[in-house]
């Protein structure tokens, strides 16, 4: 997935393993072009949702699971970057309570 905004930049993360690219992109299209240049796949599931898969997760068996709407057999691993991002979201969401 590509998330972010023009002020802070855009981040690219795999919807399957949740690993993030270390680079922060200036524009959404910069992130899209990075995906194209580095072997990422866009896969649409049976619910018409799109998933962006990194090259390591672009194997046929994973792509077929995503297409069938069965994204994880077990919880995905989360990198340190992802855990820090989630913690920051939790703190911001509950700040002031």
C-alpha positions in Angstrom: 0.0 0.0 0.0 1.1 3.6 -0.5 0.2 5.9 2.3 1.1 9.4 3.3 0.6 12.9 2.0 2.4 15.6 0.1 3.7 17.4 3.2 5.3 14.4 4.8 5.9 12.2 1.8 4.7 8.7 0.8 5.6 5.3 2.1 5.3 2.0 0.3 4.5 -1.2 2.2 3.6 -4.7 1.2 0.0 -5.6 2.0 1.1 -9.2 2.7 4.3 -9.1 4.8 3.9 -5.5 5.8 7.6 -4.7 5.1 8.2 -1.1 4.2 10.5 0.4 1.6 13.1 2.4 3.5 12.7 5.3 1.1 10.1 8.1 1.6 8.8 9.3 -1.8 8.0 13.0 -2.6 4.9 12.1 -4.7 2.4 9.3 -4.9 3.6 8.7 -8.5 7.2 8.4 -7.4 6.1 5.5 -5.2 4.1 4.0 -8.1 7.1 4.2 -10.4 9.3 2.6 -7.7 6.9 -0.4 -7.6 7.0 -0.8 -11.4 10.8 -0.6 -11.5 11.3 -3.0 -8.6 9.0 -5.9 -9.4 6.0 -5.2 -7.1 2.6 -6.7 -8.1 -0.9 -5.2 -7.8 -3.4 -8.0 -7.1 -7.2 -7.5 -7.0 -9.1 -9.9 -4.6 -12.6 -11.3 -5.0 -14.0 -8.3 -3.0 -12.5 -5.9 -5.6 -9.9 -4.6 -3.1 -6.4 -4.0 -4.4 -3.3 -5.4 -2.6 0.3 -4.4 -3.4 2.8 -7.2 -3.0 6.6 -6.8 -2.7 8.8 -9.0 -4.9 9.3 -11.5 -2.1 5.5 -12.0 -1.7 4.8 -12.0 -5.5 4.9 -15.8 -5.6 2.0 -17.6 -7.4 0.8 -19.3 -4.2 0.6 -16.0 -2.3 -1.0 -14.2 -5.3 -3.7 -16.9 -5.5 -4.4 -16.6 -1.7 -4.8 -12.8 -2.1 -7.1 -13.2 -5.2 -9.3 -15.7 -3.2 -9.5 -13.2 -0.3 -7.5 -15.4 2.0 -4.6 -13.1 2.8 -3.0 -14.7 5.8 -3.0 -18.2 7.1 -1.2 -16.9 10.2 -0.6 -13.3 11.4 2.0 -11.6 9.2 5.3 -10.6 10.6 5.7 -7.0 11.4 9.0 -5.2 11.0 10.3 -2.8 13.6 9.3 0.1 11.3 5.8 -1.1 11.1 5.5 -1.6 14.9 6.8 1.9 15.5 4.3 3.3 13.0 1.4 1.5 14.7 2.5 2.6 18.2 2.7 6.2 17.0 -0.8 5.9 15.5 -2.1 4.4 18.8 -0.6 7.2 20.8 -2.0 9.9 18.5 -5.4 8.3 18.4 -5.7 8.2 22.2 -4.0 11.4 23.1 -6.2 13.6 25.2 -8.3 10.9 26.8 
